[in-house]
């Protein structure tokens, strides 16, 4: 299997874990030193280093602050060590009761089959309206 197909399969497994709430599957292919960047202007903006920081700074907050929060990819584009997932977020923010839907582009970098970098691009203004 060519690297691009293998890398895409790794990223697809991660989203399948998100969809079923299987945190172990989400973390399975992350390198111990993965660098995770949440977009500037996003509620959890910043750089997180390592799976533990990502779980505490992003995933735990998504699980407790939102109802039905989802990140659903619609398409994948792969080249070399990078896989881009194009999709949309949706959910309802518990404090305000407001729902949203926003497009995203996630850029994943892999090394030897492990996820080593994630960069999020999204319309943060749409997301932030749900928090107001």
DSSP file (Angstrom, degrees, kcal/mol; ACC not computed):
  #  RESIDUE AA STRUCTURE BP1 BP2  ACC     N-H-->O    O-->H-N    N-H-->O    O-->H-N    TCO  KAPPA ALPHA  PHI   PSI    X-CA   Y-CA   Z-CA
    1    1 A X              0   0    0      0, 0.0     5,-0.0     0, 0.0     0, 0.0   0.000 360.0 360.0 360.0 127.8    0.0    0.0    0.0
    2    2 A X     >  -     0   0    0      1,-0.1     4,-2.3     4,-0.1     3,-0.4  -0.228 360.0-109.6 -61.9 155.0    1.5    3.4   -0.9
    3    3 A X  H  > S+     0   0    0      1,-0.2     4,-3.3     2,-0.2     5,-0.3   0.866 116.7  56.7 -54.4 -41.3    2.3    5.9    1.9
    4    4 A X  H  > S+     0   0    0      1,-0.2     4,-2.2     2,-0.2    -1,-0.2   0.901 109.9  44.7 -62.8 -38.8   -0.5    8.2    0.9
    5    5 A X  H  > S+     0   0    0     -3,-0.4     4,-2.3     2,-0.2    -1,-0.2   0.914 114.8  48.4 -68.5 -42.3   -3.1    5.4    1.3
    6    6 A X  H  X S+     0   0    0     -4,-2.3     4,-1.8     2,-0.2    -2,-0.2   0.925 113.2  47.6 -62.6 -45.4   -1.6    4.2    4.5
    7    7 A X  H  X S+     0   0    0     -4,-3.3     4,-2.0     1,-0.2    -2,-0.2   0.901 110.9  51.0 -64.3 -41.4   -1.5    7.8    5.9
    8    8 A X  H  X S+     0   0    0     -4,-2.2     4,-2.7    -5,-0.3    -1,-0.2   0.907 107.6  53.6 -62.4 -40.9   -5.1    8.4    4.9
    9    9 A X  H  X S+     0   0    0     -4,-2.3     4,-2.1     2,-0.2    -1,-0.2   0.877 106.7  52.5 -61.7 -38.1   -6.2    5.2    6.6
   10   10 A X  H  X S+     0   0    0     -4,-1.8     4,-1.6     2,-0.2    -1,-0.2   0.939 112.0  44.8 -62.0 -47.3   -4.5    6.3    9.8
   11   11 A X  H  X S+     0   0    0     -4,-2.0     4,-2.0     1,-0.2    -2,-0.2   0.896 111.1  53.3 -65.9 -40.2   -6.4    9.6    9.7
   12   12 A X  H  X S+     0   0    0     -4,-2.7     4,-2.1     1,-0.2    -1,-0.2   0.881 105.9  54.1 -62.4 -37.7   -9.7    7.9    8.9
   13   13 A X  H  X S+     0   0    0     -4,-2.1     4,-2.0     2,-0.2    -1,-0.2   0.895 106.2  53.1 -62.0 -39.6   -9.2    5.6   11.9
   14   14 A X  H  X S+     0   0    0     -4,-1.6     4,-2.1     1,-0.2    -2,-0.2   0.942 110.3  45.9 -62.0 -48.1   -8.9    8.6   14.1
   15   15 A X  H  X S+     0   0    0     -4,-2.0     4,-2.5     1,-0.2    -1,-0.2   0.854 109.1  55.8 -65.4 -33.8  -12.1   10.2   12.8
   16   16 A X  H  X S+     0   0    0     -4,-2.1     4,-1.4     2,-0.2    -1,-0.2   0.896 107.4  50.4 -62.8 -38.8  -13.9    6.8   13.2
   17   17 A X  H  X>S+     0   0    0     -4,-2.0     5,-2.4     2,-0.2     4,-0.9   0.906 109.5  50.4 -63.7 -42.8  -12.8    6.9   16.9
   18   18 A X  H ><5S+     0   0    0     -4,-2.1     3,-0.9     1,-0.2    -2,-0.2   0.933 108.1  53.5 -57.6 -46.1  -14.2   10.4   17.3
   19   19 A X  H 3<5S+     0   0    0     -4,-2.5    -1,-0.2     1,-0.3    -2,-0.2   0.803 116.6  36.8 -62.7 -31.4  -17.5    9.3   15.8
   20   20 A X  H 3<5S-     0   0    0     -4,-1.4    -1,-0.3    -3,-0.2    -2,-0.2   0.437 110.7-114.8-101.6  -0.7  -17.9    6.4   18.2
   21   21 A X  T <<5 +     0   0    0     -3,-0.9     2,-1.2    -4,-0.9    -3,-0.2   0.757  63.1 150.6  74.2  23.9  -16.5    8.2   21.3
   22   22 A X     >< +     0   0    0     -5,-2.4     4,-1.9    -6,-0.2     3,-0.4  -0.721  20.5 179.0 -94.3  89.4  -13.5    5.7   21.4
   23   23 A X  H  > S+     0   0    0     -2,-1.2     4,-2.3     1,-0.2     5,-0.2   0.849  79.2  58.9 -60.4 -36.5  -10.7    7.8   22.9
   24   24 A X  H  > S+     0   0    0      1,-0.2     4,-1.3     2,-0.2    -1,-0.2   0.907 107.5  46.4 -59.9 -42.1   -8.3    4.9   22.8
   25   25 A X  H  4 S+     0   0    0     -3,-0.4     4,-0.5     2,-0.2    -1,-0.2   0.878 110.3  53.7 -67.7 -38.0   -8.8    4.7   19.0
   26   26 A X  H  < S+     0   0    0     -4,-1.9     3,-0.3     1,-0.2    -2,-0.2   0.905 116.8  37.4 -61.7 -41.6   -8.3    8.5   18.7
   27   27 A X  H >< S+     0   0    0     -4,-2.3     3,-1.8     1,-0.2    -1,-0.2   0.634  92.2  92.8 -85.6 -15.3   -5.0    8.4   20.5
   28   28 A X  T 3< S+     0   0    0     -4,-1.3    -1,-0.2     1,-0.3    -2,-0.1   0.803  92.7  35.2 -54.6 -39.3   -3.7    5.1   19.1
   29   29 A X  T 3  S+     0   0    0     -4,-0.5    86,-3.3    -3,-0.3     2,-0.4   0.259  89.8 115.5-104.0  12.8   -1.7    6.5   16.2
   30   30 A X  E <   -a  115   0A   0     -3,-1.8    86,-0.2    84,-0.2     2,-0.1  -0.662  66.4-124.6 -83.0 135.4   -0.5    9.7   17.9
   31   31 A X  E >   -     0   0A   0     84,-2.8     3,-1.8    -2,-0.4    20,-0.3  -0.448  25.7-114.7 -68.9 151.0    3.2   10.1   18.4
   32   32 A X  E 3  S+     0   0A   0      1,-0.3    19,-0.2    18,-0.1    20,-0.2   0.755 117.3  42.7 -61.0 -22.7    4.1   10.8   22.0
   33   33 A X  E 3  S+     0   0A   0     17,-0.1    -1,-0.3    18,-0.1    83,-0.1   0.024  81.8 156.5-112.5  27.0    5.4   14.3   21.0
   34   34 A X  E <   -     0   0A   0     -3,-1.8    16,-3.0    81,-0.1     2,-0.6  -0.210  36.2-140.1 -53.4 140.6    2.5   15.2   18.6
   35   35 A X  E     -aB 117  49A   0     81,-2.0    83,-2.4    14,-0.2     2,-0.5  -0.943  18.9-168.9-107.1 120.7    2.1   19.0   18.2
   36   36 A X  E     -aB 118  48A   0     12,-3.0    12,-2.9    -2,-0.6     2,-0.6  -0.950   2.0-165.9-118.9 117.7   -1.6   19.9   18.0
   37   37 A X  E     -aB 119  47A   0     81,-2.8    83,-1.9    -2,-0.5     2,-0.4  -0.914   4.0-161.7-112.2 116.2   -2.6   23.5   17.0
   38   38 A X  E     - B   0  46A   0      8,-2.9     8,-1.8    -2,-0.6     3,-0.1  -0.779  39.3 -95.1 -89.8 138.8   -6.1   24.8   17.5
   39   39 A X    >   -     0   0    0     -2,-0.4     3,-2.1     6,-0.2     6,-0.1  -0.140  38.2-102.1 -59.3 142.7   -6.9   27.8   15.4
   40   40 A X  T 3  S+     0   0    0      1,-0.3    84,-0.2     5,-0.1    -1,-0.1  -0.433 112.6  29.0 -59.6 135.2   -6.4   31.4   16.7
   41   41 A X  T 3  S+     0   0    0      1,-0.4    -1,-0.3    -2,-0.1     2,-0.2   0.298  93.9 119.0  91.5  -9.5   -9.9   32.7   17.6
   42   42 A X  S X  S-     0   0    0     -3,-2.1     3,-2.1     1,-0.1    -1,-0.4  -0.592  79.8-110.8 -85.1 152.0  -11.2   29.2   18.4
   43   43 A X  T 3  S+     0   0    0      1,-0.3    -1,-0.1    -2,-0.2    -3,-0.0   0.790 119.2  36.0 -55.5 -28.4  -12.3   28.6   22.0
   44   44 A X  T 3  S+     0   0    0     -5,-0.1    -1,-0.3     2,-0.1    -6,-0.2  -0.022  88.1 165.2-113.9  29.5   -9.4   26.2   22.7
   45   45 A X    <   +     0   0    0     -3,-2.1     2,-0.2    -6,-0.1    -6,-0.2  -0.049  28.9  64.2 -51.0 142.8   -6.8   28.1   20.6
   46   46 A X  E    S-B   38   0A   0     -8,-1.8    -8,-2.9     2,-0.1     2,-0.5  -0.769  82.1 -61.2 136.9-178.1   -3.1   27.3   21.1
   47   47 A X  E     -B   37   0A   0     -2,-0.2     2,-0.4   -10,-0.2   -10,-0.2  -0.906  39.4-168.1-107.8 128.3   -0.5   24.7   20.8
   48   48 A X  E     -B   36   0A   0    -12,-2.9   -12,-3.0    -2,-0.5     2,-0.6  -0.959   7.9-152.9-116.9 133.6   -0.8   21.4   22.7
   49   49 A X  E     +B   35   0A   0     -2,-0.4     4,-0.4   -14,-0.2   -14,-0.2  -0.929  58.5   1.0-113.5 117.1    2.2   19.0   23.0
   50   50 A X  S  > S-     0   0    0    -16,-3.0     4,-1.8    -2,-0.6     3,-0.3   0.172  86.9 -81.4  91.0 151.6    1.6   15.4   23.5
   51   51 A X  H  > S+     0   0    0    -20,-0.3     4,-2.7   -19,-0.2     5,-0.2   0.846 124.2  56.3 -56.5 -39.4   -1.6   13.3   23.8
   52   52 A X  H  > S+     0   0    0      1,-0.2     4,-2.4     2,-0.2     5,-0.2   0.922 108.5  46.9 -62.6 -43.3   -2.2   14.1   27.5
   53   53 A X  H  > S+     0   0    0     -4,-0.4     4,-2.8    -3,-0.3     5,-0.3   0.873 112.9  50.3 -64.8 -37.1   -2.2   17.9   26.9
   54   54 A X  H  X>S+     0   0    0     -4,-1.8     4,-2.2     2,-0.2     5,-1.8   0.921 110.8  48.4 -67.3 -44.4   -4.5   17.4   23.9
   55   55 A X  I  <>S+     0   0    0     -4,-2.7     5,-3.3     3,-0.2     6,-0.3   0.948 119.5  38.0 -60.7 -49.5   -7.0   15.3   26.0
   56   56 A X  I  <5S+     0   0    0     -4,-2.4     5,-0.2    -5,-0.2    -2,-0.2   0.904 123.7  39.1 -70.7 -42.3   -7.0   17.8   28.9
   57   57 A X  I  <5S+     0   0    0     -4,-2.8    -3,-0.2    -5,-0.2    -2,-0.2   0.728 135.8   6.3 -83.9 -22.7   -6.9   21.0   26.9
   58   58 A X  I  X5S+     0   0    0     -4,-2.2     4,-2.5    -5,-0.3     5,-0.2   0.691 125.1  44.4-124.0 -64.9   -9.2   20.1   24.0
   59   59 A X  I  ><S+     0   0    0     -5,-1.8     4,-2.2     1,-0.2    -3,-0.2   0.886 113.4  49.1 -61.6 -44.2  -11.0   16.7   24.2
   60   60 A X  H  ><S+     0   0    0     -5,-3.3     4,-1.3    -6,-0.3    -1,-0.2   0.883 113.6  48.4 -63.9 -37.1  -12.2   16.9   27.9
   61   61 A X  H  > S+     0   0    0     -6,-0.3     4,-2.4    -5,-0.2     5,-0.3   0.905 110.0  50.7 -69.9 -41.1  -13.5   20.4   27.3
   62   62 A X  H  X S+     0   0    0     -4,-2.5     4,-1.1     1,-0.2     7,-0.2   0.904 111.1  50.4 -60.5 -39.7  -15.4   19.4   24.1
   63   63 A X  H  < S+     0   0    0     -4,-2.2    -1,-0.2    -5,-0.2    -2,-0.2   0.789 120.3  33.3 -70.5 -28.5  -16.9   16.5   26.1
   64   64 A X  H  < S+     0   0    0     -4,-1.3    -2,-0.2    -3,-0.2    -1,-0.2   0.656 120.8  44.5-104.0 -18.0  -18.1   18.6   29.0
   65   65 A X  H  < S+     0   0    0     -4,-2.4    29,-2.2    -5,-0.1    30,-0.4   0.563 110.1  52.1-103.1 -10.9  -18.9   22.0   27.4
   66   66 A X  E  <  -C   93   0A   0     -4,-1.1     2,-0.5    -5,-0.3    27,-0.2  -0.895  63.8-142.4-128.4 153.3  -20.9   20.8   24.3
   67   67 A X  E    S-C   92   0A   0     25,-2.8    25,-2.3    -2,-0.3    -3,-0.1  -0.973  89.2  -4.3-111.3 129.7  -23.7   18.5   23.5
   68   68 A X  E    S+     0   0A   0     -2,-0.5     2,-0.2     1,-0.2    -1,-0.1   0.765  81.9 178.1  65.2  26.7  -23.4   16.4   20.3
   69   69 A X  E     +     0   0A   0     -7,-0.2     2,-0.4    23,-0.1    22,-0.3  -0.445   7.3 177.0 -65.0 130.1  -20.1   18.0   19.3
   70   70 A X  E     -C   90   0A   0     20,-2.9    20,-1.7    -2,-0.2     2,-0.5  -0.986  31.7-161.3-138.2 146.5  -18.9   16.4   16.1
   71   71 A X  E     -C   89   0A   0     -2,-0.4     2,-0.6    18,-0.2    18,-0.2  -0.939  25.2-177.6-122.5 103.8  -16.0   16.7   13.6
   72   72 A X  E     -C   88   0A   0     16,-2.8    16,-2.1    -2,-0.5     2,-0.2  -0.898  15.8-146.4-113.7 112.5  -17.1   15.0   10.5
   73   73 A X  E     -C   87   0A   0     -2,-0.6    14,-0.3    14,-0.2     3,-0.1  -0.508  14.2-176.5 -74.7 143.1  -14.8   14.8    7.5
   74   74 A X  E     +     0   0A   0     12,-3.9     2,-0.3     1,-0.4    13,-0.2   0.641  69.0   4.6-106.8 -25.6  -16.4   14.9    4.0
   75   75 A X  E     -C   86   0A   0     11,-1.9    11,-2.8     2,-0.0     2,-0.4  -0.987  59.6-143.4-157.5 157.6  -13.2   14.3    2.0
   76   76 A X  E     -C   85   0A   0     -2,-0.3     2,-0.4     9,-0.2     9,-0.2  -0.976   6.8-168.1-127.5 141.6   -9.5   13.6    2.3
   77   77 A X  E     -C   84   0A   0      7,-2.5     7,-3.4    -2,-0.4     2,-0.4  -0.995  15.1-173.6-128.5 124.7   -6.6   14.9    0.2
   78   78 A X  E     +C   83   0A   0     -2,-0.4     2,-0.3     5,-0.2     5,-0.2  -0.946  16.0 162.8-126.3 141.0   -3.3   13.2    0.7
   79   79 A X  E >   -C   82   0A   0      3,-2.5     3,-2.1    -2,-0.4     2,-0.1  -0.890  64.5 -45.3-153.1 122.3    0.2   13.9   -0.6
   80   80 A X  T 3  S-     0   0    0     -2,-0.3   -73,-0.2     1,-0.3    -1,-0.0  -0.343 125.1 -11.3  59.2-125.6    3.4   12.5    0.8
   81   81 A X  T 3  S+     0   0    0     -2,-0.1    29,-2.8    -3,-0.1     2,-0.4   0.296 121.0  86.1 -91.5   9.7    3.4   12.8    4.6
   82   82 A X  E <   -CD  79 109A   0     -3,-2.1    -3,-2.5    27,-0.2     2,-0.4  -0.905  49.1-175.5-118.1 141.0    0.4   15.1    4.7
   83   83 A X  E     -CD  78 108A   0     25,-2.2    25,-3.0    -2,-0.4     2,-0.5  -0.999  10.3-158.5-129.7 128.3   -3.3   14.3    4.8
   84   84 A X  E     -CD  77 107A   0     -7,-3.4    -7,-2.5    -2,-0.4     2,-0.5  -0.929   3.6-159.3-107.7 126.4   -5.9   17.1    4.7
   85   85 A X  E     -CD  76 106A   0     21,-2.5    21,-2.6    -2,-0.5     2,-0.5  -0.921   5.2-163.5-103.6 125.9   -9.4   16.3    6.0
   86   86 A X  E     +CD  75 105A   0    -11,-2.8   -12,-3.9    -2,-0.5   -11,-1.9  -0.936  37.6 103.8-108.9 128.6  -12.1   18.6    4.8
   87   87 A X  E     -CD  73 104A   0     17,-2.2    17,-2.5    -2,-0.5     2,-0.3  -0.787  56.5 -83.2-168.5-149.6  -15.4   18.6    6.7
   88   88 A X  E     -CD  72 103A   0    -16,-2.1   -16,-2.8    15,-0.3     2,-0.3  -0.996  17.8-139.3-147.7 150.2  -17.6   20.3    9.2
   89   89 A X  E     +CD  71 102A   0     13,-3.4    13,-1.7    -2,-0.3     2,-0.3  -0.724  25.1 171.7 -98.6 155.2  -18.1   20.7   12.9
   90   90 A X  E     +CD  70 101A   0    -20,-1.7   -20,-2.9    -2,-0.3     2,-0.3  -0.972  13.7 114.4-157.1 159.9  -21.4   20.8   14.6
   91   91 A X  E     - D   0 100A   0      9,-1.3     9,-2.0    -2,-0.3     2,-0.4  -0.911  52.9 -95.0 160.7 176.5  -22.8   20.8   18.2
   92   92 A X  E     -CD  67  99A   0    -25,-2.3   -25,-2.8    -2,-0.3     2,-0.5  -0.988  30.6-131.2-124.9 125.6  -24.7   22.8   20.8
   93   93 A X  E >>  -C   66   0A   0      5,-2.8     4,-2.7    -2,-0.4     3,-0.5  -0.635  15.4-146.3 -77.3 124.0  -22.8   24.8   23.4
   94   94 A X  T 34 S+     0   0    0    -29,-2.2    -1,-0.1    -2,-0.5   -28,-0.1   0.851  91.3  55.2 -63.7 -39.2  -24.3   23.9   26.8
   95   95 A X  T 34 S+     0   0    0    -30,-0.4    -1,-0.2     1,-0.2    36,-0.1   0.822 124.8  22.3 -67.2 -30.5  -24.0   27.3   28.5
   96   96 A X  T <4 S-     0   0    0     -3,-0.5    -2,-0.2    34,-0.2    -1,-0.2   0.641  92.6-132.2-109.5 -19.5  -25.9   29.2   25.8
   97   97 A X     <  +     0   0    0     -4,-2.7     2,-0.3     1,-0.3    -3,-0.2   0.533  59.6 140.7  76.3   6.3  -28.0   26.4   24.2
   98   98 A X        -     0   0    0     32,-0.5    -5,-2.8    -5,-0.5    -1,-0.3  -0.640  39.5-150.6 -88.3 138.5  -26.9   27.6   20.8
   99   99 A X  E     -D   92   0A   0     -2,-0.3     2,-0.3    -7,-0.3    -7,-0.2  -0.646  14.9-175.6-100.7 160.8  -26.0   25.2   18.0
  100  100 A X  E     -D   91   0A   0     -9,-2.0    -9,-1.3    -2,-0.2     2,-0.3  -0.966  19.5-159.9-148.8 164.9  -23.5   25.8   15.2
  101  101 A X  E     +D   90   0A   0     -2,-0.3     2,-0.3   -11,-0.2   -11,-0.2  -0.933  22.6 169.2-146.3 125.8  -22.2   24.2   12.0
  102  102 A X  E     -D   89   0A   0    -13,-1.7   -13,-3.4    -2,-0.3     2,-0.1  -0.997  31.4-117.3-141.4 142.0  -18.8   25.4   10.6
  103  103 A X  E     -D   88   0A   0     -2,-0.3    20,-1.0   -15,-0.3     2,-0.3  -0.395  33.2-169.2 -73.0 154.7  -16.5   24.1    7.9
  104  104 A X  E     -DE  87 122A   0    -17,-2.5   -17,-2.2    18,-0.2     2,-0.4  -0.978  22.2-158.6-140.5 158.6  -13.0   22.9    8.7
  105  105 A X  E     -DE  86 121A   0     16,-2.5    16,-1.9    -2,-0.3     2,-0.5  -0.983  16.5-166.5-129.1 123.8   -9.7   21.9    7.1
  106  106 A X  E     -DE  85 120A   0    -21,-2.6   -21,-2.5    -2,-0.4     2,-0.6  -0.953   5.3-156.8-111.8 125.8   -7.5   19.7    9.3
  107  107 A X  E     -DE  84 119A   0     12,-2.7    12,-1.8    -2,-0.5     2,-0.4  -0.916  12.3-170.7-107.1 117.5   -3.9   19.3    8.1
  108  108 A X  E     -DE  83 118A   0    -25,-3.0   -25,-2.2    -2,-0.6     2,-0.4  -0.874   7.9-161.0-108.1 136.9   -2.2   16.1    9.5
  109  109 A X  E     -DE  82 117A   0      8,-2.3     7,-2.8    -2,-0.4     8,-1.4  -0.975  12.1-166.4-116.7 133.8    1.5   15.3    9.2
  110  110 A X  E     - E   0 115A   0    -29,-2.8     2,-0.4    -2,-0.4     5,-0.2  -0.877  12.4-168.7-119.9 151.0    2.6   11.7    9.7
  111  111 A X  E >  S- E   0 114A   0      3,-2.4     3,-1.7    -2,-0.3    -2,-0.0  -0.961  79.4 -17.3-138.5 119.4    6.0   10.2   10.2
  112  112 A X  T 3  S-     0   0    0     -2,-0.4     3,-0.1     1,-0.3    -1,-0.0   0.872 129.9 -50.2  52.1  41.8    6.4    6.4    9.9
  113  113 A X  T 3  S+     0   0    0      1,-0.2     2,-0.4  -110,-0.0    -1,-0.3   0.492 115.6 113.4  80.6   3.4    2.6    5.9   10.3
  114  114 A X  E <  S- E   0 111A   0     -3,-1.7    -3,-2.4   -84,-0.0     2,-0.6  -0.871  71.6-117.7-110.9 143.2    2.3    8.1   13.4
  115  115 A X  E     +aE  30 110A   0    -86,-3.3   -84,-2.8    -2,-0.4    -5,-0.2  -0.674  39.7 164.8 -76.7 118.3    0.5   11.4   13.7
  116  116 A X  E     +     0   0A   0     -7,-2.8   -81,-2.0    -2,-0.6     2,-0.3   0.582  59.8  23.8-112.0 -15.0    3.1   14.0   14.5
  117  117 A X  E     -aE  35 109A   0     -8,-1.4    -8,-2.3   -83,-0.2     2,-0.4  -0.988  52.7-174.2-155.1 142.5    1.3   17.3   13.8
  118  118 A X  E     -aE  36 108A   0    -83,-2.4   -81,-2.8    -2,-0.3     2,-0.4  -0.999   4.2-175.2-135.4 133.1   -2.2   18.6   13.5
  119  119 A X  E     -aE  37 107A   0    -12,-1.8   -12,-2.7    -2,-0.4     2,-0.4  -0.995  13.6-149.7-130.9 127.9   -3.2   22.1   12.4
  120  120 A X  E     - E   0 106A   0    -83,-1.9     2,-0.4    -2,-0.4   -14,-0.2  -0.786  13.0-177.2 -99.8 135.2   -6.9   23.3   12.5
  121  121 A X  E     + E   0 105A   0    -16,-1.9   -16,-2.5    -2,-0.4     2,-0.3  -0.999  23.7 138.9-127.5 128.1   -8.4   25.8   10.1
  122  122 A X  E     - E   0 104A   0     -2,-0.4     2,-1.5   -18,-0.2   -18,-0.2  -0.975  62.9 -89.0-158.5 167.1  -12.0   26.8   10.6
  123  123 A X    >>  -     0   0    0    -20,-1.0     4,-1.3    -2,-0.3     3,-0.7  -0.692  43.1-177.1 -82.7  90.6  -14.4   29.7   10.6
  124  124 A X  H 3> S+     0   0    0     -2,-1.5     4,-2.9     1,-0.2     5,-0.2   0.777  74.5  65.0 -65.2 -27.6  -13.9   30.7   14.2
  125  125 A X  H 3> S+     0   0    0      1,-0.2     4,-1.5     2,-0.2    -1,-0.2   0.895 101.7  49.7 -62.6 -39.3  -16.5   33.5   14.0
  126  126 A X  H <> S+     0   0    0     -3,-0.7     4,-0.7     2,-0.2    -1,-0.2   0.916 113.4  46.1 -64.4 -43.1  -19.3   30.9   13.4
  127  127 A X  H >X S+     0   0    0     -4,-1.3     3,-1.1     1,-0.2     4,-0.6   0.930 109.7  53.5 -64.7 -46.0  -18.1   28.8   16.4
  128  128 A X  H >X S+     0   0    0     -4,-2.9     3,-0.9     1,-0.3     4,-0.7   0.785  97.0  66.2 -64.7 -28.0  -17.8   31.8   18.7
  129  129 A X  H >< S+     0   0    0     -4,-1.5     3,-0.6     1,-0.3    -1,-0.3   0.836  96.5  57.2 -61.1 -31.4  -21.4   32.9   18.0
  130  130 A X  H << S+     0   0    0     -3,-1.1   -32,-0.5    -4,-0.7    -1,-0.3   0.760 104.7  52.2 -69.9 -23.5  -22.5   29.7   19.7
  131  131 A X  H <<        0   0    0     -3,-0.9    -1,-0.2    -4,-0.6    -2,-0.2   0.609 360.0 360.0 -86.8 -13.2  -20.6   30.8   22.8
  132  132 A X    <<        0   0    0     -4,-0.7    -1,-0.2    -3,-0.6    -2,-0.1   0.451 360.0 360.0 -88.2 360.0  -22.2   34.3   23.0
